[in-house]
Amino acid sequence: TPVFYRRQILCIVCGYLIPWVCYLIFLLDLAPKGIDLTPFGFMFTGPLFAYGLFRYRIIDLTPIARDKIFEEFSDAVLVVDKRRRLVDFNHQARLLFHNLPHWIIGMDVKYILYKMNVSPDMTFEETIPLSLLNHRYYEVKCHQLCLDGPEAVGHTLVLRDVTERKIVLDQLREHAEIDELTSILNRRMILSKLDLIVLQQIPICILLFDLDNFKAINDIKGHQAGDLLLKQLSMLLREQMRTADSIGRYGGDEFLIILPKTNIEDAINIANRLNALCQQRLMVTLSIGIASMEESDSTATLIKRADEGLYKAKRYGRAQV
């Protein structure tokens, strides 16, 4: 026993021993006039128990402290037994689930968790993905409750609000993946996507293109006009491309489009359509190079061929594929 508890335990053990000793004296026929001394022993047991319980107040204090912490815990906590029945919940859980009534104790916890899109067949050994409730994101962590052995007698589910953390992470991810000016994939991300597709040997075509005479636009109309044009072009690309296609800013006024499961003829048609739309709606033309993936291709060789196509288009007079 920890030192802190020893005096209390000693008082209680002495309180138990005194009636036993008195009864033993009676059984051995050592009591005066054969009187059962056990009731007299209890006269001492009562004060000893009272002293142990109320002088040290350890038994009273521990559950009070635990209840206080449990109720004031900033995360919502649900306690469930082995059969997934709700056993207890704290104040934060009551607020989170809109004033949980006490009669819900004893019911299957899935009736509460279904609001968070948690699978009803979930086992508490699984990792529960980020859940959405009341327009907030919650991280659900499971902890086993064990007594003496390794077998769990129940679980606690701790629901932590991670909305702010998720917003920050999403913003960081967006800054790392999205080009700030055009709101499409940046060079690193579009090349990563291309690497993955090449590795998986998915048949693709890529379009590598830039705006004709873009430097002149910047020089004559200013860089703000050039930035606006790049934004308008990226919006046009997002409108026209399929869901499966990936669009990225390769650098400056150069763009890269990945067209999965597209043959060279279809890619040429897509490129010509884009060029025509840019002329009609943005009053600019594009020089576009196309490359279709071959078995021996790597990302570098594929881009190299598309780049050669781009410079051929420029040499032959621009505004073409």
Buried (B, 14 or more C-beta within 10 A) or exposed (E): EEEEEEBBBEBBEBBEBBBEEBBBBBEEEEBEEEEEBBEEBBEBBEEBBEBBBEEBEBEEEEEEEEEEEBEEBEBBBBBBBEEBBBBBBBBBBBEBBEEBEEEBEEEBBBEBBEBBEBEEEBEBEEEBEEBEBEEEBBBBEBBEBEEEEEEBEBBBBBBEBBBEEBEEEEEEEEEEBBBEEBEBBBBEBBBBBBEEBBEEEEEBBBBBBBBBBBEEBBEEEEEEEBEBBBBBBBBBBEEBBEEEBBBBBBEEBBBBBBBBEBEEEEBBEBBBEBBEBBEEEBEBBBBBBBBBBEEEBEBEBBBBBBBEBBEEBBEEEBBBB
